[in-house]
């Protein structure tokens, strides 16, 4: 019947209504939105008061092909069983993991044959009064199953952006929509601080906005201080906190964050690589500022980076794996401001220190936590000490 891309709007029973169908496939890499959309869809098809007799939820997140075969067989059997008093019945194949490609629960011949049986049932038509809902993170778009679902029912897809700058923009849109849903307002600094904490994961964005709403009570304006007080950092943002402390030249803060991350079980080598990436970014921004490709504008409370169109900038920055001009404006401004805190000599020296520390960490017996602490001291010590 149809395929609908739903990459930029949160799905809910109140704002998205598929045409009535007997089959629904909800698929995509955005696990939170796939699950919430499928859940709301099922609630619309079978009201909670009727779910005890009119809904069969089959957990399809399996670890092996043999378990997947049992799941598919149960789904087929359930579809052949009439609802109570011949009423409408919904079968929800939830969180299916055997419709993708490559190694995994769907790779064996037995499960492939089972999926073929389900596909034949879809092509032939589901029994009257039966509705099938399938939710999955991955479904091979070239498979007979996907094509059968597309032809016989409704397909809703929640795909994540492929490029980092697109993911950042997508996350900002999701945060703004969640804030609006809860009746909250946040200025640019508060929103940037929020995304700096949550990263781009849709589930964490939704959960942290809900936490903010409960924390604020009757107040609806989100301040940056509220974000710092209540929003939990993602693993990715916690690693960014270490790099930011180094970029801001705050040795005490950098050491405290480092010790906390190591206590939480973060990889010392992973943290070192994060610092290497930060110094690479600082070198790029410093060069962009020196050449006039970029300049810092705005006030002390809201600094911005302005990029100047130039052929040499397009050639140099466009060839990088991560074009800084496509970064989130808040992150770009942070990196540019940090780049100005170092001289070119300090950044070059820091790069040499990072390379030496990387080699030492894989070849020496000194504990990695001590190596990282000494590294931070060397990085942030004034030039010449």
N, C-alpha and C positions, 0 to 999 in steps of 0.2 A: 504493500500500500504506500508507505512513505518512510523516508529517513529524515530525521530532524537533528541538525547540529545544535547543541545547546552549550556553547563554550563560554558565553559571557554573561549569562543570567542564572541566578540560583533557581533550582527547580523546586516547586512545592505544589501541593494539590490546589492551592488557592489561586495561583497565577499561571498554571500551565494545564491545559485540558486537551488531551489527545482525543481525536475522534474515537467513538466507541469501536472497539476491536476485540477479537477473541485471543489475540497474541500480542505481547509487548516485550521487546528486547531493549533493555537499558544497559548501555555499555560505555566504557571509557576509562582512562587512566586516573581520573579524578575520583578516587574511591569514595570520598565523603559525599559528593554530589550524586554519584551513581546510587549509593545506598539510600540517601534521603529522598531522592526522586522516586525510586522503586517503592520505598516504604509509604510515601504519601499517595502514590498511585494505587497501591494495594488497599490503603485505607479508604480511598474514594470508591474503588470497585466493591469492597466488602466493608461496610461500616463496622467499627469495633464491636458493637453489640451482636453482630452476626458472625464474627470471625471464628467462634468456637466450633460452629458447624459448617461454615461456608468457606473456610480457608485452610489449605494444607501447605505449610511452609516446609520446604525440603532444603536442608543445608547442603550446599554443593561445593563447599571449599574442601577439597579432598587432597590427600597426600599421594595417592597412587591411582593408577588406571583401574585397578580392580575395585577400589572404592567408588570411582566414578561410574563404573558399570552398574553397581548397585543403586546409585543415586538416579541414574537415567531410567532403570527398570522401575523404580518406585514411582518416578514421575509419570511414566507411561501407564502404570497400573492405576494411579490416582486419577489420571485423565479419563479412564474408562469407568470410574466409579461415580455414580450420580450423587449430587448434593442432597442434603437432608430434605425430605419431602419434595424431591425433584427440583429444588431451588437452584439458583446460580452458585457455581463453585469456582474458586480461584486456586490454582496451583502456582505457588511461588518457588521457582528454582533459584535459591538465593546464593549470591557470591560464588557463582560457578567458576571453576579454575581449569576446565578441560576443553575449552573451545579455542585456545590459542594455538600457536605453532611452536616448533622446537621441542627440546627435552622438557619433560614434566608429566603431569597426570594424564594429559591428552595424547601422549605419543604412542601408546601401545595399540596393537591391532584390535584388542577386545573393546576398548573404549571407543575407538573409531567406528566399529560396527554398531555399538550402542547408540552413538550420536547419529549414525545413518538411520537407525530405526526411528529415532525421535524426529529426524528431518522428514522421513517419509510420512509420519503421522501429521506433521505440520502441512505438508503439501496436499495430503488427502483431505485435510480439514479436521479440526478438533470436534469431538462429539458436541451435540447441542447443549448449551448451558454451561460449557466448560471454558475457562479462560486460563491461559498460561502466561505467567510473567517470569522472565529470565533476567537476572541482573548479573553482570560479569565485568571484570576489569579488562579482559582481553578476549576478543573474538576475531578470528582470522577473516578479514573482509572478503577474501576470495573463496571461502568455503561454501559448500552447498547449504549448510545450516544457516549461515548469515543471509544468503540469497533467498532462502525459503522464508525466513522471518521478514525480510524486506518486502517480499511479494505478498505475504499473507497477513501481515500485521503492521504494527507501529514500531519503528526503531528510533530510539533517542540516544544520541552520542554525547558524551562529556569528555572531550579530548583536552589534554593540557598543551599549552604552547611549547614549541620545540626550542626556541631560542630564549636565552636568559632574559634579555630585555623585554621580550613579549611576556614571559612568565611574571616579571615584576609588574608590568602594566596590568596583567590579568589579576594579580593579587591585589593591586590597588583598587581595581573595580569591584572585586569581591568584598573587600573591606568596607568600601563606601556603601555597597548594597546592604551588607549586614548591619552597619551603623544605622542606616535609614530604617531598616526593618525593626530595630529596637528603639527607634526614636532618638538616636544620639547624634550629636554634631561634633566634629573634630576639625581643628584648623590644620594647615599643611604641616606644621611642625609636629603636632600630636599624631597625625596620620603617618608621617614618615617614621617617627619613633616607634609607633605601633608595628609597622611592617618590618622595621629593623629588629624587633623582638620576635615576631612570629615567623618571618620568612614567607615563603609562597604557598605553604600547605593550606588548602582550603579548610580542612577540618580544624586545624589549630586557629585559623582566623575566626571561624564561626564560634568556637568555644571561648576564645579570649574576648570577643565582643560581648558575648553573654555575661562573662565574668565582670567586664567593665560596667555593664548595665546594672547588675546586682550591687556592685561596689558603690556606684554613684547614688543609688537610691532615687530620690526625686530630682536630683540635678541631672541635666541632660547634656551639658557641655563637657566634652572630654578634654582635659588638659594634658600637656606633656608629662607633668608630675604624676598624674593618675596612671599613665602608661608605665612609667618607671616603677610605680609602687605596686601595681597589681598584675600586670601582664607577664606571664612566664616566658622566658626566652626559649626558643627552639635550640636544638643541638647546634645547628648551623650558625645561629646568631650568637650563641655563647662563644664559639670560636672566633667570630667576628669581633666580639668584645675584647679579646686578647690583642688582635691586630689593631683595633682602634686605640687601645691604651698605648701600644707602641707608637702608632702614628701620631698620637697626641703628645708623645714624649713624657708620659706619666709612669715613671719606673715603679713607684710603690703600687699603683693600681695594676700595672702589668704583672708584677710578681704575685699579687693577691689573686688575680684572675687565673694565672697559670696554675697556682697551687690548687685552686678549686677545681679546675678542669681535670687535672691529673688525679685528684681525689675521686672525681666522678667516673674515672676510668677512660678518659680520652687518650688516644694514642699520641705519644710524644712525637713520633715522626709525623703524624698528621698535623699536629700543631706547628711543627717546624715548617712543613710545606705551606701551611697557611700564611706564615710570616714571609716566606719566600715570595708567595704570590702578592702579598701586600707591598713588599719592596719593589717588585716589578711594576705594580700599578703606580706607586709613588714616582718611580723613575719616568714612567710614561707621562704622567700629569705634569711633572716638573719640566719635561722637555716641551710639552704642549704650551705651558705658560711661557717658557723662555722664547719660543718661536712666535708667540702671539696667536697661536691657533685657539687658545682659550684665555679667558680672563674672569676673575672673580668680581661679582657685583653684588649689590644689595646691602643690607644693614648687618650689624653684628648679630642680630637675632634671626635673620634669614638670609644666609649667603647663597648665591646662585652662581653657576658656571654658564658663561655665554661662549658659544663656539662660533668662530669666524670661518665662513666658507673660504676655502683655499685649495687649489689643486694639489699642492704638496701635502696638505693635511689629509685630503681624501686618499692619496696614494699611500701615505705612511700609516694613518690610523685605520683606514679601511682594510689594510692587509693583516691587521692583528686578529687573533682568534676571538678577542672580546673588544669590540670597538667601544672606547670610553664614551663616545658621543651618544651611544644608545643605552647607557646606564640610567638607572633611576636618578632624577635630578638631585635628590637629597644625598644619595651615595656619592655621586660625582662631585658635589660641592664639598663633602667631607674629605674625599681623597685629595682634591685640589688644595684645600686649606692645609691638610697635613703635609703635602709635598712642599709647601712654602715654609714649613717649620724646620726643614733640613737643608743644608747646603748640598751642592752636587758632590762634594768630597765626602760628606757624611753618608750619603746614600750609596756611593761606590764602596766605601769602606764597609758599610753594613751588608752589602751584597757579598763581599768577600768573606765576612764573618759567617754569614748564613751558609755559604758553600762549604766552608771549613767545618762548621758544626754538623752539617749533613754527613760529610765524610767521617767525622769522628764518631757520630752516633752509630754507624754501622761497623766500625772497626775497633773501637776502644771499649774497655770494660768499665769506664766511669758511668755511674747511674745516669740514665737519660734525664731525670728530673734536675740533677745538679748541672748537667751540661746546658739545659735550657735556661736555668737561672743565671748561670755565668754569661750565657749568650745575651740575655736581656740587659744585663749590666753593661756588657761591652757595646751593645747597640745604642744604648741611651746615654752612655758616658760622653761628656763633651769631647770634641775633637782634640787630640793631642795628649789625652790622659792615658 
